[in-house]
């Protein structure tokens, strides 16, 4: 494991974004996993900025989101799908068929998780996985106490995050009415 300490948060964002850009430039059909949220939003913005100034080919690159919130619309700004679509996929021009995400709704989330794993595996090995660290210490949305012996599973959300999502959902519903 290599640990890198940067002087500023922006330097960290830029450093990670360059790591992603170099991985894609060296392997145009790379499979890259992204996390969403406050920890990684700056990385996404830096990557888009790098691509704007130093364009590189992304037509063969597959991106996927690490996690998803269940029982919300994909159009909900707190969903990982929405964040990935608007922060990474659309700004970089990644074809939608190369954007893999867990569903927000399913009759069988366990099966959906297995299907998601299979879809990623079919694209090739994951070249790079970006993880974030949450306020409660979760890593890549693996809440404290979540077992690490499987690839995809349902995890109960931290109560504070759950309250925040429910509050935003109610506000959006009121605005839409």
Secondary structure, DSSP 8 states (H G I E B T S, - for coil): ------SSHHHHHHHHHHHHHHHHHH-TT-EEEE--SHHHHHHHHHHHHHHHHS----TT-EEEES---SSS-TTSTTSHHHHHIIIIIHHHT--GGGEE---SS-S-HHHHHHHHHHHHHHH--EEEE---B-TTS-BTTB-TT---SSSS------HHHHHHHHHHHHHHHHHH-
